[in-house]
Amino acid sequence: MESNDLVWYFFCPRDRKYSSGVRMNRSTGVGYWKTIGKNMPVIYNSRIVGMKRTLVFHLSKVPRGDRTDWVMYECMLKDKDLADGGIKLVWFPLCLK
């Protein structure tokens, strides 16, 4: 599907790097997503409800990948009251080129 949009939304399950660990596997068939900067809080009504992480896509294998101009923001729900209220933990990457 062709699109002239500069912003695309992708919803997908995440994969763990190791079954017993917490590190996420962000590799693909042609490259990998590398985190940059620090996690930023997502604030709603003066309260932190989630965290946002910035990733950049690199072509090839770790650590020799060539950086591209593709950026992805991962957002994660962190608010305990929302989670206890039945709202599930949701990750949604937003990709820009």
N, C-alpha and C positions, 0 to 999 in steps of 0.2 A: 504494500500500500504506500503510495507516494503522498508526501505532505510537505507543505512549505512552512509549517509551524516550526518555531524555534524551541518550543517547549513541548516535551512528550512526557507522558506519565506511564510508568510500568509498575505493575503489581506482581510480585513473585515471592515464593517462599525462599527463605535463606537456608544455606547449607553450612553446617559446621565443618571446620577444618579437620578436627579430630572428634570422634564420637563422644569422648568423655570430657572434652574441653569446652571453653566458651568462645574461642577465636572463630571468626567467621571465614568461610572460604569465598573469596571474591574473584577467583580465577575464571577465565573463559577459554574457549578454544583458541583464541588469537591474542589474548593478553590478560590483563588483570586490573582491578580497581584498587588504587592506593589511597589510604586516608591521608589528609593533609590538615594542618591546623589543629585546633582543639574543638571538642564538642561544645555546642552552643545550646543554651536553654531555650525552649519554646514556652513563652509566657502568655497566659490567658487570664484575664481578671486579676492581675497582680500575683499570679501563682504559677509556678513551674509545672507544666502539664506534660512536658516531653523534652527530648533532646534531639538536636540536629547535627549530623556529621557530614562533612564535605569529603568527597572522593574524586580523584582524577583518573581517567583511563590511560593505561600504558600498553603499547603494543609489544609483543614478544613475552619472554619469560622473566620472572623475578630473578635477580634485581637489575637486569640489563634492559628493561623495557624502555621504549621511546615514548615520552609524554605526548599526549594528544590534547586537543582543545575541548574534549568531552568532559563535562563536570556533572557529578551526580550528588544530590542531597538525600541522605537517608534520615528519616524521621522516626522516632520511637516514642510511644506513649509511656510515660513514667509515673503519672499521678496515681497514687494508691487508691484514693477514693473512687476514681473513675474505673480502675481495674476491679475493685471490689464490687462496683455497681454493675458488673456483667460486661463491661466493654473489654474486648480482647486486646491483647498486645498486637499492635499493627505496625508493620514497617512498610513505607511506601517511598520508593526512590523517585526523584524528579530529575530528569536528564535535560541538560541544555547543551547546545553546540554553539 
